[in-house]
């Protein structure tokens, strides 16, 4: 899976095999491990009267539950764990650039996998809620002639969902990579030294936008669209 330019590189090859593991997979494993550790630490000493980290944990869980309830309705509050994990995984993935790692969401394979999960959930729970016959009949509304367009519209959802997230993250990654290269060149041209002096501090403002603001915003948008698609299919 190694690639040139801004694509993910091969991180390592599994010993004794020819199986190559990319940056996307290794950083995803790392993020999963971090989330699991944080979850275990935050829930290991739960008490009836919350204090310390438990207060923060309950506030986060309550916030996600409220968001899910307001978006999907009280009857669908059971989607809270999935929505919460979607929010946190994408947020952590988008923020990976802050510590020098390549965001997994800058790989279209990751964003498409997440979008396909939303796609299959939408149709599964839609059919479960309405019944398969009634759900499939909905594709004929408002007139049967629109069946091809309705099908195309549903197939377009995972594509637009995945490329929206991918485009925003990889776009920021490309801009930051070009900026670092330009600043390194300016340092050598103006100061005649090989130390990338201008790369220190100057890109921080753009990191705040592309990695922090845009990263958190895109995780929220993806989770919101997932909830909207699923709840609309069930109504």
PETAZI-V59732 format. One record per residue. RES is the residue in one small letter. SS is DSSP state (H for helix, E for strand, C for the rest). BURIAL is b if it has 24 or more other ideal C-beta (glycine too) atoms within 12 Angstrom, else e. D_FIRST is the distance of its C-alpha to the first C-alpha in whole Angstrom. Layout:
# PETAZI-V59732
res=[RES;RES]
ss=[SS;SS]
burial=[BURIAL;BURIAL]
d_first=[D_FIRST;D_FIRST]
This chain:
# PETAZI-V59732
res=[x;x;x;x;x;x;x;x;x;x;x;x;x;x;x;x;x;x;x;x;x;x;x;x;x;x;x;x;x;x;x;x;x;x;x;x;x;x;x;x;x;x;x;x;x;x;x;x;x;x;x;x;x;x;x;x;x;x;x;x;x;x;x;x;x;x;x;x;x;x;x;x;x;x;x;x;x;x;x;x;x;x;x;x;x;x;x;x;x;x;x;x;x;x;x;x;x;x;x;x;x;x;x;x;x;x;x;x;x;x;x;x;x;x;x;x;x;x;x;x;x;x;x;x;x;x;x;x;x;x;x;x;x;x;x;x;x;x;x;x;x;x;x;x;x;x;x;x;x;x;x;x;x;x;x;x;x;x;x;x;x;x;x;x;x;x;x;x;x;x;x;x;x;x;x;x;x;x;x;x;x;x;x;x;x;x;x;x;x;x;x;x;x;x;x;x;x;x;x;x;x;x;x;x;x;x;x;x;x;x;x;x;x;x;x;x;x;x;x;x;x;x;x;x;x;x;x;x;x;x;x;x;x;x;x]
ss=[C;C;C;C;C;C;C;C;C;E;E;E;E;C;C;C;C;C;C;E;E;E;H;H;H;H;H;H;H;H;H;H;H;H;H;H;H;H;H;H;H;H;H;C;C;C;C;C;C;C;C;C;H;H;H;H;H;H;H;H;H;H;H;H;H;H;H;H;H;H;H;H;C;H;H;H;H;H;H;H;H;H;H;H;H;H;H;H;H;H;H;H;H;H;H;H;H;H;H;C;C;C;C;H;H;H;C;H;H;H;H;H;H;H;H;H;H;H;H;H;H;H;H;H;H;H;H;H;H;H;C;H;H;H;H;H;H;H;H;H;C;C;C;H;H;H;H;H;H;H;H;H;H;H;H;H;H;H;H;H;H;H;H;H;H;H;H;H;H;H;H;H;H;H;H;H;H;H;H;H;H;H;H;H;H;H;H;H;H;H;H;C;C;C;C;C;H;H;H;C;C;C;C;H;H;H;H;H;H;H;H;H;H;H;H;H;H;H;H;H;H;H;H;H;H;H;H;H;H;H;H;H;H;H;C]
burial=[e;e;e;e;e;b;e;b;e;e;e;e;e;e;e;e;e;e;e;e;e;b;b;b;b;b;b;b;e;b;b;e;e;e;b;e;e;e;e;e;e;e;e;e;e;e;e;e;e;e;e;e;e;e;e;e;b;e;e;b;b;e;e;b;b;e;b;b;e;e;b;b;e;e;e;b;b;e;b;b;e;b;b;b;b;b;b;b;b;b;b;b;b;b;b;b;b;b;e;e;b;b;b;b;b;b;b;b;b;b;b;b;b;b;b;e;b;b;b;e;b;b;b;e;b;b;e;e;b;e;e;e;e;e;b;e;e;b;b;e;e;e;e;e;e;e;e;e;e;e;e;e;e;b;e;e;b;b;e;b;b;b;e;b;b;b;e;b;b;b;b;b;b;b;b;b;b;e;b;b;e;e;b;b;e;e;e;e;e;e;e;e;e;e;e;e;e;e;b;e;e;e;b;e;e;b;b;e;e;b;b;e;e;b;b;b;b;b;b;b;b;b;b;b;b;b;b;b;b;b;b;b;b;b;e]
d_first=[0;4;6;10;13;13;9;7;7;6;9;11;11;13;16;18;15;12;10;7;7;6;9;10;10;13;14;15;17;19;20;21;23;24;26;27;29;30;31;33;35;36;37;39;42;43;47;49;50;47;47;44;40;41;43;40;38;40;40;37;37;40;39;36;38;40;38;37;40;41;38;38;42;43;43;39;39;37;34;34;32;29;30;30;27;25;27;26;22;22;24;23;19;21;23;20;20;24;23;20;17;15;16;14;16;14;11;13;11;13;16;16;16;19;21;21;23;25;26;26;29;30;31;32;34;36;37;38;40;42;42;39;42;43;39;39;42;41;38;42;43;45;45;44;43;40;38;36;35;35;32;30;31;30;27;26;26;23;21;24;23;19;20;22;21;17;20;22;19;17;20;22;19;19;23;23;20;23;26;25;24;28;30;29;30;33;34;34;36;38;39;38;36;32;32;30;33;33;30;32;33;33;29;30;32;29;27;30;29;25;24;28;30;27;25;27;29;26;25;29;29;26;28;31;30;29;32;34;32;33;36;37;36;38;41]
